Amino acid sequence: MIYPIQTGEQNPILHTVCSPVERFDAALENFAEDLITTMTTKNEYGQIGVGIAAPQVGDTRRVMVVTMNAFDSERNLHKRRKVQVMVNPEILHESNLQVTLEEGCLSLPHLYGDVRRAARVHAAWYTPSGTRVEKKLSGWDARIFLHELDHLNGILFTERMSGSPSYEPPTDEK
């Protein structure tokens, strides 16, 4: 199933702090698969994502998807990228080193802006089947993780931006 993406800076669901998942069952695994399908299918704005969080599809559970190894050195989608579903994710440690890079979001189509985030994080989460995972993330892996975790905490990237967003008009390609 492909969910419609919740959009707009004033959309209340995008400012909702999500609730922890308590049941790890087939319904959660199906939801996770649907999130992946939604993220990787070109949307009505001609975009695909490298991350998505439950509130972006109208759900208030702490579930998100992060594409690991998303970009190559030229910031093109990497051939060896891997999609990871994260349930009840948390930061165990965050580096003091901060990096500013441009971000965008499926929920704010065609808006982009510079966001300062930790360069590295030590994170933990559960798989949809309930297995705990701990991993040290850096570069784009850390950035995408932090962006999606913000969604679970009701924060949009525009609230962390330095300066004004830029708008990239849609193309006719879909």
DRENNU-977805 format. One record per atom (N, C-alpha, C): residue number from 1; residue in one letter; atom name; x, y, z. Coordinates in pm, whole numbers, plus 50000, padded with zeros to 5 digits. Layout:
{marmar NUM,'a','CA',{X,Y,Z}};
...
END
This chain:
{marmar 1,'m','N',{50084,49882,50000}};
{marmar 1,'m','CA',{50000,50000,50000}};
{marmar 1,'m','C',{50089,50125,50000}};
{marmar 2,'i','N',{50048,50222,49922}};
{marmar 2,'i','CA',{50118,50351,49919}};
{marmar 2,'i','C',{50029,50452,49990}};
{marmar 3,'y','N',{50083,50509,50097}};
{marmar 3,'y','CA',{50008,50609,50175}};
{marmar 3,'y','C',{50023,50746,50113}};
{marmar 4,'p','N',{49919,50830,50126}};
{marmar 4,'p','CA',{49938,50971,50087}};
{marmar 4,'p','C',{50029,51039,50191}};
{marmar 5,'i','N',{50116,51124,50143}};
{marmar 5,'i','CA',{50208,51196,50231}};
{marmar 5,'i','C',{50137,51318,50290}};
{marmar 6,'q','N',{50148,51332,50421}};
{marmar 6,'q','CA',{50096,51450,50490}};
{marmar 6,'q','C',{50190,51567,50461}};
{marmar 7,'t','N',{50135,51679,50416}};
{marmar 7,'t','CA',{50219,51792,50378}};
{marmar 7,'t','C',{50175,51920,50447}};
{marmar 8,'g','N',{50265,52016,50447}};
{marmar 8,'g','CA',{50236,52151,50496}};
{marmar 8,'g','C',{50292,52178,50634}};
{marmar 9,'e','N',{50358,52294,50646}};
{marmar 9,'e','CA',{50420,52332,50773}};
{marmar 9,'e','C',{50319,52345,50887}};
{marmar 10,'q','N',{50194,52373,50857}};
{marmar 10,'q','CA',{50094,52391,50961}};
{marmar 10,'q','C',{50013,52265,50990}};
{marmar 11,'n','N',{50044,52156,50923}};
{marmar 11,'n','CA',{49970,52030,50941}};
{marmar 11,'n','C',{49995,51979,51084}};
{marmar 12,'p','N',{49889,51966,51166}};
{marmar 12,'p','CA',{49908,51928,51306}};
{marmar 12,'p','C',{49972,51790,51327}};
{marmar 13,'i','N',{49947,51695,51239}};
{marmar 13,'i','CA',{50005,51561,51256}};
{marmar 13,'i','C',{50157,51567,51248}};
{marmar 14,'l','N',{50210,51662,51172}};
{marmar 14,'l','CA',{50355,51675,51157}};
{marmar 14,'l','C',{50419,51742,51279}};
{marmar 15,'h','N',{50338,51791,51370}};
{marmar 15,'h','CA',{50387,51852,51494}};
{marmar 15,'h','C',{50349,51770,51617}};
{marmar 16,'t','N',{50313,51644,51593}};
{marmar 16,'t','CA',{50272,51554,51701}};
{marmar 16,'t','C',{50391,51472,51750}};
{marmar 17,'v','N',{50408,51467,51882}};
{marmar 17,'v','CA',{50510,51378,51940}};
{marmar 17,'v','C',{50451,51238,51940}};
{marmar 18,'c','N',{50519,51147,51873}};
{marmar 18,'c','CA',{50465,51011,51854}};
{marmar 18,'c','C',{50481,50924,51978}};
{marmar 19,'s','N',{50396,50822,51984}};
{marmar 19,'s','CA',{50394,50729,52098}};
{marmar 19,'s','C',{50480,50607,52069}};
{marmar 20,'p','N',{50545,50553,52174}};
{marmar 20,'p','CA',{50625,50432,52155}};
{marmar 20,'p','C',{50539,50314,52109}};
{marmar 21,'v','N',{50600,50231,52028}};
{marmar 21,'v','CA',{50535,50107,51984}};
{marmar 21,'v','C',{50546,50006,52097}};
{marmar 22,'e','N',{50436,49942,52129}};
{marmar 22,'e','CA',{50436,49841,52235}};
{marmar 22,'e','C',{50413,49700,52181}};
{marmar 23,'r','N',{50349,49690,52065}};
{marmar 23,'r','CA',{50320,49558,52006}};
{marmar 23,'r','C',{50403,49537,51880}};
{marmar 24,'f','N',{50484,49435,51882}};
{marmar 24,'f','CA',{50564,49397,51767}};
{marmar 24,'f','C',{50496,49274,51705}};
{marmar 25,'d','N',{50419,49299,51599}};
{marmar 25,'d','CA',{50338,49192,51541}};
{marmar 25,'d','C',{50335,49205,51389}};
{marmar 26,'a','N',{50258,49121,51325}};
{marmar 26,'a','CA',{50248,49121,51178}};
{marmar 26,'a','C',{50194,49254,51126}};
{marmar 27,'a','N',{50104,49316,51200}};
{marmar 27,'a','CA',{50048,49445,51157}};
{marmar 27,'a','C',{50158,49551,51152}};
{marmar 28,'l','N',{50250,49549,51249}};
{marmar 28,'l','CA',{50362,49644,51249}};
{marmar 28,'l','C',{50455,49614,51131}};
{marmar 29,'e','N',{50482,49488,51106}};
{marmar 29,'e','CA',{50569,49452,50994}};
{marmar 29,'e','C',{50506,49494,50861}};
{marmar 30,'n','N',{50375,49479,50847}};
{marmar 30,'n','CA',{50306,49523,50725}};
{marmar 30,'n','C',{50313,49674,50710}};
{marmar 31,'f','N',{50293,49746,50822}};
{marmar 31,'f','CA',{50302,49892,50819}};
{marmar 31,'f','C',{50443,49935,50775}};
{marmar 32,'a','N',{50545,49869,50828}};
{marmar 32,'a','CA',{50683,49901,50793}};
{marmar 32,'a','C',{50708,49881,50643}};
{marmar 33,'e','N',{50657,49771,50589}};
{marmar 33,'e','CA',{50672,49747,50445}};
{marmar 33,'e','C',{50601,49854,50363}};
{marmar 34,'d','N',{50484,49896,50409}};
{marmar 34,'d','CA',{50409,50001,50340}};
{marmar 34,'d','C',{50482,50135,50347}};
{marmar 35,'l','N',{50549,50162,50459}};
{marmar 35,'l','CA',{50629,50284,50470}};
{marmar 35,'l','C',{50742,50283,50367}};
{marmar 36,'i','N',{50809,50168,50354}};
{marmar 36,'i','CA',{50917,50156,50256}};
{marmar 36,'i','C',{50864,50178,50115}};
{marmar 37,'t','N',{50752,50115,50084}};
{marmar 37,'t','CA',{50691,50131,49951}};
{marmar 37,'t','C',{50655,50277,49925}};
{marmar 38,'t','N',{50596,50342,50024}};
{marmar 38,'t','CA',{50558,50483,50010}};
{marmar 38,'t','C',{50681,50570,49987}};
{marmar 39,'m','N',{50787,50545,50062}};
{marmar 39,'m','CA',{50909,50625,50052}};
{marmar 39,'m','C',{50979,50607,49917}};
{marmar 40,'t','N',{50977,50487,49864}};
{marmar 40,'t','CA',{51055,50457,49743}};
{marmar 40,'t','C',{50975,50469,49613}};
{marmar 41,'t','N',{50848,50508,49624}};
{marmar 41,'t','CA',{50765,50528,49506}};
{marmar 41,'t','C',{50753,50678,49480}};
{marmar 42,'k','N',{50776,50718,49357}};
{marmar 42,'k','CA',{50767,50860,49321}};
{marmar 42,'k','C',{50629,50913,49357}};
{marmar 43,'n','N',{50626,51023,49433}};
{marmar 43,'n','CA',{50499,51080,49478}};
{marmar 43,'n','C',{50443,51178,49374}};
{marmar 44,'e','N',{50332,51240,49409}};
{marmar 44,'e','CA',{50265,51331,49315}};
{marmar 44,'e','C',{50350,51452,49279}};
{marmar 45,'y','N',{50454,51480,49358}};
{marmar 45,'y','CA',{50545,51591,49330}};
{marmar 45,'y','C',{50669,51546,49254}};
{marmar 46,'g','N',{50673,51416,49218}};
{marmar 46,'g','CA',{50785,51362,49144}};
{marmar 46,'g','C',{50905,51330,49231}};
{marmar 47,'q','N',{50884,51316,49363}};
{marmar 47,'q','CA',{50994,51292,49455}};
{marmar 47,'q','C',{50989,51150,49512}};
{marmar 48,'i','N',{51108,51096,49540}};
{marmar 48,'i','CA',{51118,50976,49623}};
{marmar 48,'i','C',{51201,51017,49744}};
{marmar 49,'g','N',{51191,50941,49852}};
{marmar 49,'g','CA',{51261,50979,49973}};
{marmar 49,'g','C',{51377,50887,50006}};
{marmar 50,'v','N',{51462,50935,50098}};
{marmar 50,'v','CA',{51567,50853,50156}};
{marmar 50,'v','C',{51537,50828,50303}};
{marmar 51,'g','N',{51425,50880,50348}};
{marmar 51,'g','CA',{51377,50859,50483}};
{marmar 51,'g','C',{51230,50895,50490}};
{marmar 52,'i','N',{51160,50834,50586}};
{marmar 52,'i','CA',{51019,50867,50608}};
{marmar 52,'i','C',{50986,50826,50751}};
{marmar 53,'a','N',{50894,50899,50812}};
{marmar 53,'a','CA',{50852,50869,50948}};
{marmar 53,'a','C',{50700,50856,50951}};
{marmar 54,'a','N',{50652,50778,51046}};
{marmar 54,'a','CA',{50509,50747,51055}};
{marmar 54,'a','C',{50416,50869,51047}};
{marmar 55,'p','N',{50446,50981,51115}};
{marmar 55,'p','CA',{50352,51093,51105}};
{marmar 55,'p','C',{50338,51149,50964}};
{marmar 56,'q','N',{50436,51124,50879}};
{marmar 56,'q','CA',{50427,51172,50741}};
{marmar 56,'q','C',{50320,51098,50662}};
{marmar 57,'v','N',{50271,50986,50717}};
{marmar 57,'v','CA',{50161,50914,50653}};
{marmar 57,'v','C',{50039,50909,50747}};
{marmar 58,'g','N',{50039,50997,50848}};
{marmar 58,'g','CA',{49923,51010,50934}};
{marmar 58,'g','C',{49917,50916,51053}};
{marmar 59,'d','N',{50029,50852,51087}};
{marmar 59,'d','CA',{50033,50755,51197}};
{marmar 59,'d','C',{50120,50814,51310}};
{marmar 60,'t','N',{50080,50794,51434}};
{marmar 60,'t','CA',{50153,50856,51544}};
{marmar 60,'t','C',{50237,50757,51626}};
{marmar 61,'r','N',{50278,50648,51564}};
{marmar 61,'r','CA',{50370,50555,51630}};
{marmar 61,'r','C',{50515,50593,51598}};
{marmar 62,'r','N',{50606,50556,51688}};
{marmar 62,'r','CA',{50748,50586,51670}};
{marmar 62,'r','C',{50812,50483,51577}};
{marmar 63,'v','N',{50784,50502,51449}};
{marmar 63,'v','CA',{50837,50414,51344}};
{marmar 63,'v','C',{50891,50504,51233}};
{marmar 64,'m','N',{51011,50472,51186}};
{marmar 64,'m','CA',{51069,50550,51076}};
{marmar 64,'m','C',{51153,50458,50988}};
{marmar 65,'v','N',{51182,50506,50870}};
{marmar 65,'v','CA',{51265,50434,50774}};
{marmar 65,'v','C',{51380,50525,50735}};
{marmar 66,'v','N',{51501,50469,50737}};
{marmar 66,'v','CA',{51621,50543,50699}};
{marmar 66,'v','C',{51694,50463,50593}};
{marmar 67,'t','N',{51736,50530,50487}};
{marmar 67,'t','CA',{51818,50466,50385}};
{marmar 67,'t','C',{51964,50484,50425}};
{marmar 68,'m','N',{52029,50373,50456}};
{marmar 68,'m','CA',{52171,50374,50490}};
{marmar 68,'m','C',{52253,50374,50362}};
{marmar 69,'n','N',{52367,50443,50367}};
{marmar 69,'n','CA',{52455,50450,50251}};
{marmar 69,'n','C',{52379,50507,50131}};
{marmar 70,'a','N',{52300,50612,50158}};
{marmar 70,'a','CA',{52207,50664,50058}};
{marmar 70,'a','C',{52274,50728,49938}};
{marmar 71,'f','N',{52383,50803,49963}};
{marmar 71,'f','CA',{52443,50881,49855}};
{marmar 71,'f','C',{52588,50843,49830}};
{marmar 72,'d','N',{52629,50858,49704}};
{marmar 72,'d','CA',{52770,50840,49671}};
{marmar 72,'d','C',{52840,50974,49690}};
{marmar 73,'s','N',{52967,50983,49651}};
{marmar 73,'s','CA',{53045,51105,49674}};
{marmar 73,'s','C',{52994,51226,49598}};
{marmar 74,'e','N',{52917,51204,49491}};
{marmar 74,'e','CA',{52860,51316,49415}};
{marmar 74,'e','C',{52715,51344,49453}};
{marmar 75,'r','N',{52670,51286,49562}};
{marmar 75,'r','CA',{52535,51302,49617}};
{marmar 75,'r','C',{52427,51247,49524}};
{marmar 76,'n','N',{52462,51145,49448}};
{marmar 76,'n','CA',{52365,51069,49372}};
{marmar 76,'n','C',{52324,50949,49456}};
{marmar 77,'l','N',{52205,50896,49434}};
{marmar 77,'l','CA',{52164,50777,49508}};
{marmar 77,'l','C',{52265,50666,49484}};
{marmar 78,'h','N',{52311,50608,49592}};
{marmar 78,'h','CA',{52415,50504,49587}};
{marmar 78,'h','C',{52354,50370,49547}};
{marmar 79,'k','N',{52426,50295,49465}};
{marmar 79,'k','CA',{52377,50164,49420}};
{marmar 79,'k','C',{52369,50064,49535}};
{marmar 80,'r','N',{52452,50081,49638}};
{marmar 80,'r','CA',{52454,49986,49749}};
{marmar 80,'r','C',{52379,50037,49872}};
{marmar 81,'r','N',{52278,50120,49851}};
{marmar 81,'r','CA',{52201,50171,49965}};
{marmar 81,'r','C',{52116,50059,50026}};
{marmar 82,'k','N',{52085,50074,50155}};
{marmar 82,'k','CA',{52007,49974,50226}};
{marmar 82,'k','C',{51903,50043,50312}};
{marmar 83,'v','N',{51780,50000,50300}};
{marmar 83,'v','CA',{51670,50059,50376}};
{marmar 83,'v','C',{51659,49989,50511}};
{marmar 84,'q','N',{51649,50068,50618}};
{marmar 84,'q','CA',{51641,50015,50754}};
{marmar 84,'q','C',{51516,50071,50823}};
{marmar 85,'v','N',{51428,49982,50869}};
{marmar 85,'v','CA',{51311,50024,50948}};
{marmar 85,'v','C',{51355,50033,51093}};
{marmar 86,'m','N',{51318,50142,51159}};
{marmar 86,'m','CA',{51357,50167,51298}};
{marmar 86,'m','C',{51232,50193,51382}};
{marmar 87,'v','N',{51215,50113,51485}};
{marmar 87,'v','CA',{51101,50126,51575}};
{marmar 87,'v','C',{51153,50174,51710}};
{marmar 88,'n','N',{51087,50274,51767}};
{marmar 88,'n','CA',{51128,50334,51895}};
{marmar 88,'n','C',{51276,50374,51895}};
{marmar 89,'p','N',{51319,50449,51792}};
{marmar 89,'p','CA',{51461,50487,51785}};
{marmar 89,'p','C',{51497,50588,51894}};
{marmar 90,'e','N',{51625,50585,51932}};
{marmar 90,'e','CA',{51674,50681,52031}};
{marmar 90,'e','C',{51821,50709,52006}};
{marmar 91,'i','N',{51865,50824,52055}};
{marmar 91,'i','CA',{52006,50863,52048}};
{marmar 91,'i','C',{52070,50823,52181}};
{marmar 92,'l','N',{52177,50743,52174}};
{marmar 92,'l','CA',{52252,50708,52293}};
{marmar 92,'l','C',{52364,50808,52319}};
{marmar 93,'h','N',{52421,50859,52209}};
{marmar 93,'h','CA',{52526,50961,52218}};
{marmar 93,'h','C',{52529,51038,52086}};
{marmar 94,'e','N',{52558,51165,52097}};
{marmar 94,'e','CA',{52565,51253,51980}};
{marmar 94,'e','C',{52699,51324,51983}};
{marmar 95,'s','N',{52769,51332,51870}};
{marmar 95,'s','CA',{52899,51399,51866}};
{marmar 95,'s','C',{52882,51549,51883}};
{marmar 96,'n','N',{52986,51612,51933}};
{marmar 96,'n','CA',{52986,51758,51943}};
{marmar 96,'n','C',{53009,51824,51808}};
{marmar 97,'l','N',{53074,51751,51718}};
{marmar 97,'l','CA',{53101,51804,51585}};
{marmar 97,'l','C',{52970,51820,51510}};
{marmar 98,'q','N',{52945,51940,51461}};
{marmar 98,'q','CA',{52823,51971,51387}};
{marmar 98,'q','C',{52857,52000,51241}};
{marmar 99,'v','N',{52767,51962,51152}};
{marmar 99,'v','CA',{52786,51985,51009}};
{marmar 99,'v','C',{52658,52046,50954}};
{marmar 100,'t','N',{52672,52147,50870}};
{marmar 100,'t','CA',{52557,52211,50806}};
{marmar 100,'t','C',{52548,52166,50662}};
{marmar 101,'l','N',{52434,52111,50625}};
{marmar 101,'l','CA',{52408,52067,50488}};
{marmar 101,'l','C',{52263,52099,50452}};
{marmar 102,'e','N',{52237,52101,50322}};
{marmar 102,'e','CA',{52102,52127,50275}};
{marmar 102,'e','C',{52015,52003,50292}};
{marmar 103,'e','N',{51891,52024,50338}};
{marmar 103,'e','CA',{51794,51917,50353}};
{marmar 103,'e','C',{51664,51955,50283}};
{marmar 104,'g','N',{51587,51853,50253}};
{marmar 104,'g','CA',{51452,51868,50202}};
{marmar 104,'g','C',{51364,51766,50273}};
{marmar 105,'c','N',{51236,51761,50237}};
{marmar 105,'c','CA',{51144,51672,50307}};
{marmar 105,'c','C',{51025,51640,50218}};
{marmar 106,'l','N',{50982,51514,50220}};
{marmar 106,'l','CA',{50863,51476,50143}};
{marmar 106,'l','C',{50739,51552,50188}};
{marmar 107,'s','N',{50735,51593,50314}};
{marmar 107,'s','CA',{50618,51664,50367}};
{marmar 107,'s','C',{50620,51813,50336}};
{marmar 108,'l','N',{50732,51862,50289}};
{marmar 108,'l','CA',{50744,52003,50250}};
{marmar 108,'l','C',{50801,52007,50108}};
{marmar 109,'p','N',{50720,51964,50011}};
{marmar 109,'p','CA',{50771,51948,49875}};
{marmar 109,'p','C',{50833,52076,49819}};
{marmar 110,'h','N',{50948,52059,49759}};
{marmar 110,'h','CA',{51020,52163,49687}};
{marmar 110,'h','C',{51083,52269,49777}};
{marmar 111,'l','N',{51079,52252,49911}};
{marmar 111,'l','CA',{51149,52342,50002}};
{marmar 111,'l','C',{51280,52278,50045}};
{marmar 112,'y','N',{51385,52359,50050}};
{marmar 112,'y','CA',{51517,52312,50089}};
{marmar 112,'y','C',{51582,52417,50176}};
{marmar 113,'g','N',{51668,52373,50267}};
{marmar 113,'g','CA',{51737,52469,50351}};
{marmar 113,'g','C',{51852,52406,50426}};
{marmar 114,'d','N',{51943,52491,50473}};
{marmar 114,'d','CA',{52062,52446,50546}};
{marmar 114,'d','C',{52026,52416,50691}};
{marmar 115,'v','N',{52064,52296,50735}};
{marmar 115,'v','CA',{52037,52252,50872}};
{marmar 115,'v','C',{52168,52203,50934}};
{marmar 116,'r','N',{52194,52249,51055}};
{marmar 116,'r','CA',{52313,52207,51132}};
{marmar 116,'r','C',{52275,52089,51220}};
{marmar 117,'r','N',{52348,51978,51206}};
{marmar 117,'r','CA',{52321,51857,51283}};
{marmar 117,'r','C',{52453,51792,51326}};
{marmar 118,'a','N',{52442,51704,51423}};
{marmar 118,'a','CA',{52559,51627,51468}};
{marmar 118,'a','C',{52613,51543,51352}};
{marmar 119,'a','N',{52744,51536,51342}};
{marmar 119,'a','CA',{52807,51459,51235}};
{marmar 119,'a','C',{52798,51310,51260}};
{marmar 120,'r','N',{52792,51271,51389}};
{marmar 120,'r','CA',{52787,51130,51424}};
{marmar 120,'r','C',{52689,51109,51540}};
{marmar 121,'v','N',{52622,50995,51540}};
{marmar 121,'v','CA',{52535,50957,51652}};
{marmar 121,'v','C',{52552,50808,51680}};
{marmar 122,'h','N',{52541,50773,51806}};
{marmar 122,'h','CA',{52531,50633,51846}};
{marmar 122,'h','C',{52382,50614,51874}};
{marmar 123,'a','N',{52317,50530,51795}};
{marmar 123,'a','CA',{52172,50517,51800}};
{marmar 123,'a','C',{52130,50375,51836}};
{marmar 124,'a','N',{52008,50365,51884}};
{marmar 124,'a','CA',{51948,50233,51912}};
{marmar 124,'a','C',{51805,50235,51863}};
{marmar 125,'w','N',{51758,50119,51822}};
{marmar 125,'w','CA',{51620,50104,51777}};
{marmar 125,'w','C',{51585,49956,51779}};
{marmar 126,'y','N',{51460,49927,51749}};
{marmar 126,'y','CA',{51414,49789,51735}};
{marmar 126,'y','C',{51373,49766,51592}};
{marmar 127,'t','N',{51390,49644,51545}};
{marmar 127,'t','CA',{51337,49605,51415}};
{marmar 127,'t','C',{51186,49582,51433}};
{marmar 128,'p','N',{51111,49572,51325}};
{marmar 128,'p','CA',{50967,49545,51339}};
{marmar 128,'p','C',{50936,49412,51408}};
{marmar 129,'s','N',{51032,49320,51409}};
{marmar 129,'s','CA',{51010,49192,51478}};
{marmar 129,'s','C',{51051,49198,51625}};
{marmar 130,'g','N',{51105,49314,51670}};
{marmar 130,'g','CA',{51136,49332,51812}};
{marmar 130,'g','C',{51281,49311,51851}};
{marmar 131,'t','N',{51372,49297,51755}};
{marmar 131,'t','CA',{51514,49280,51785}};
{marmar 131,'t','C',{51579,49417,51806}};
{marmar 132,'r','N',{51651,49432,51916}};
{marmar 132,'r','CA',{51719,49560,51945}};
{marmar 132,'r','C',{51847,49569,51863}};
{marmar 133,'v','N',{51871,49688,51809}};
{marmar 133,'v','CA',{51990,49716,51728}};
{marmar 133,'v','C',{52056,49841,51784}};
{marmar 134,'e','N',{52188,49839,51793}};
{marmar 134,'e','CA',{52266,49959,51826}};
{marmar 134,'e','C',{52367,49978,51715}};
{marmar 135,'k','N',{52384,50103,51674}};
{marmar 135,'k','CA',{52477,50128,51564}};
{marmar 135,'k','C',{52529,50271,51574}};
{marmar 136,'k','N',{52655,50288,51534}};
{marmar 136,'k','CA',{52713,50422,51523}};
{marmar 136,'k','C',{52693,50469,51379}};
{marmar 137,'l','N',{52633,50585,51365}};
{marmar 137,'l','CA',{52601,50640,51233}};
{marmar 137,'l','C',{52681,50768,51212}};
{marmar 138,'s','N',{52720,50791,51087}};
{marmar 138,'s','CA',{52792,50914,51054}};
{marmar 138,'s','C',{52749,50959,50915}};
{marmar 139,'g','N',{52789,51079,50881}};
{marmar 139,'g','CA',{52759,51135,50749}};
{marmar 139,'g','C',{52610,51141,50723}};
{marmar 140,'w','N',{52572,51103,50601}};
{marmar 140,'w','CA',{52430,51109,50564}};
{marmar 140,'w','C',{52345,51012,50645}};
{marmar 141,'d','N',{52401,50899,50687}};
{marmar 141,'d','CA',{52326,50805,50770}};
{marmar 141,'d','C',{52279,50875,50898}};
{marmar 142,'a','N',{52371,50948,50963}};
{marmar 142,'a','CA',{52337,51020,51086}};
{marmar 142,'a','C',{52237,51131,51056}};
{marmar 143,'r','N',{52258,51204,50948}};
{marmar 143,'r','CA',{52170,51316,50915}};
{marmar 143,'r','C',{52028,51268,50887}};
{marmar 144,'i','N',{52013,51163,50808}};
{marmar 144,'i','CA',{51879,51112,50776}};
{marmar 144,'i','C',{51813,51058,50903}};
{marmar 145,'f','N',{51890,50987,50986}};
{marmar 145,'f','CA',{51837,50937,51113}};
{marmar 145,'f','C',{51784,51054,51197}};
{marmar 146,'l','N',{51863,51159,51213}};
{marmar 146,'l','CA',{51823,51274,51296}};
{marmar 146,'l','C',{51703,51347,51238}};
{marmar 147,'h','N',{51698,51360,51106}};
{marmar 147,'h','CA',{51584,51425,51040}};
{marmar 147,'h','C',{51455,51347,51068}};
{marmar 148,'e','N',{51461,51215,51051}};
{marmar 148,'e','CA',{51341,51134,51073}};
{marmar 148,'e','C',{51304,51127,51221}};
{marmar 149,'l','N',{51403,51123,51309}};
{marmar 149,'l','CA',{51375,51126,51452}};
{marmar 149,'l','C',{51305,51256,51491}};
{marmar 150,'d','N',{51347,51366,51429}};
{marmar 150,'d','CA',{51276,51493,51452}};
{marmar 150,'d','C',{51128,51478,51419}};
{marmar 151,'h','N',{51095,51413,51309}};
{marmar 151,'h','CA',{50954,51392,51274}};
{marmar 151,'h','C',{50879,51322,51387}};
{marmar 152,'l','N',{50941,51221,51447}};
{marmar 152,'l','CA',{50876,51147,51556}};
{marmar 152,'l','C',{50856,51235,51679}};
{marmar 153,'n','N',{50934,51344,51686}};
{marmar 153,'n','CA',{50923,51438,51798}};
{marmar 153,'n','C',{50847,51564,51760}};
{marmar 154,'g','N',{50780,51562,51644}};
{marmar 154,'g','CA',{50697,51675,51603}};
{marmar 154,'g','C',{50773,51796,51553}};
{marmar 155,'i','N',{50896,51775,51504}};
{marmar 155,'i','CA',{50981,51886,51459}};
{marmar 155,'i','C',{51007,51872,51309}};
{marmar 156,'l','N',{50988,51980,51236}};
{marmar 156,'l','CA',{51018,51984,51092}};
{marmar 156,'l','C',{51156,52046,51071}};
{marmar 157,'f','N',{51221,52011,50960}};
{marmar 157,'f','CA',{51356,52062,50935}};
{marmar 157,'f','C',{51358,52213,50926}};
{marmar 158,'t','N',{51248,52275,50884}};
{marmar 158,'t','CA',{51243,52421,50873}};
{marmar 158,'t','C',{51257,52489,51009}};
{marmar 159,'e','N',{51225,52416,51116}};
{marmar 159,'e','CA',{51241,52471,51251}};
{marmar 159,'e','C',{51385,52469,51296}};
{marmar 160,'r','N',{51471,52398,51226}};
{marmar 160,'r','CA',{51614,52389,51260}};
{marmar 160,'r','C',{51702,52462,51159}};
{marmar 161,'m','N',{51641,52519,51058}};
{marmar 161,'m','CA',{51717,52581,50950}};
{marmar 161,'m','C',{51787,52709,50994}};
{marmar 162,'s','N',{51901,52733,50930}};
{marmar 162,'s','CA',{51965,52864,50943}};
{marmar 162,'s','C',{51931,52938,50813}};
{marmar 163,'g','N',{51873,53053,50824}};
{marmar 163,'g','CA',{51834,53127,50705}};
{marmar 163,'g','C',{51697,53086,50654}};
{marmar 164,'s','N',{51664,53137,50539}};
{marmar 164,'s','CA',{51534,53112,50477}};
{marmar 164,'s','C',{51541,52991,50385}};
{marmar 165,'p','N',{51427,52921,50370}};
{marmar 165,'p','CA',{51428,52806,50278}};
{marmar 165,'p','C',{51436,52853,50134}};
{marmar 166,'s','N',{51487,52767,50049}};
{marmar 166,'s','CA',{51481,52793,49904}};
{marmar 166,'s','C',{51372,52706,49847}};
{marmar 167,'y','N',{51313,52752,49740}};
{marmar 167,'y','CA',{51204,52679,49675}};
{marmar 167,'y','C',{51254,52635,49539}};
{marmar 168,'e','N',{51239,52505,49512}};
{marmar 168,'e','CA',{51277,52451,49382}};
{marmar 168,'e','C',{51148,52414,49311}};
{marmar 169,'p','N',{51111,52487,49206}};
{marmar 169,'p','CA',{50984,52459,49140}};
{marmar 169,'p','C',{50978,52318,49086}};
{marmar 170,'p','N',{50857,52261,49083}};
{marmar 170,'p','CA',{50844,52125,49030}};
{marmar 170,'p','C',{50880,52118,48883}};
{marmar 171,'t','N',{50928,52000,48844}};
{marmar 171,'t','CA',{50953,51977,48701}};
{marmar 171,'t','C',{50834,51902,48645}};
{marmar 172,'d','N',{50827,51894,48514}};
{marmar 172,'d','CA',{50716,51821,48450}};
{marmar 172,'d','C',{50739,51671,48454}};
{marmar 173,'e','N',{50859,51627,48493}};
{marmar 173,'e','CA',{50889,51483,48497}};
{marmar 173,'e','C',{50823,51419,48617}};
{marmar 174,'k','N',{50754,51308,48594}};
{marmar 174,'k','CA',{50692,51231,48701}};
{marmar 174,'k','C',{50718,51086,48683}};
END
